Amino acid sequence: MLNNKTGWLLLILFTLAGSWLSGLSHAFLALVMILFALKFFIISYQYMGLRFAHPFWRYSINIVVLGFVSVIIFSSL
């Protein structure tokens, strides 16, 4: 996995990219939501220790987040 410094730098980079993209146009909503999902996975696996959790919880969280992002992206089309 990532070390803490790399994870932190990726979170900062994704946050800046997401705020920049959201200010440009509504057309970039899909990219902003993908950045949200990537940030969520970095936080949950790297800092919350989800990678050590039971597979049921890992798969459940992945399905919920991917479902949430998919619904937001497809409802905005």
Secondary structure, 3 states (H helix, E strand, C coil): CCCHHHHHHHHHHHHHHHHHHHHHCHHHHHHHHHHHHHHHHHHHHHHCCHHHCCHHHHHHHHHHHHHHHHHHHHHCC
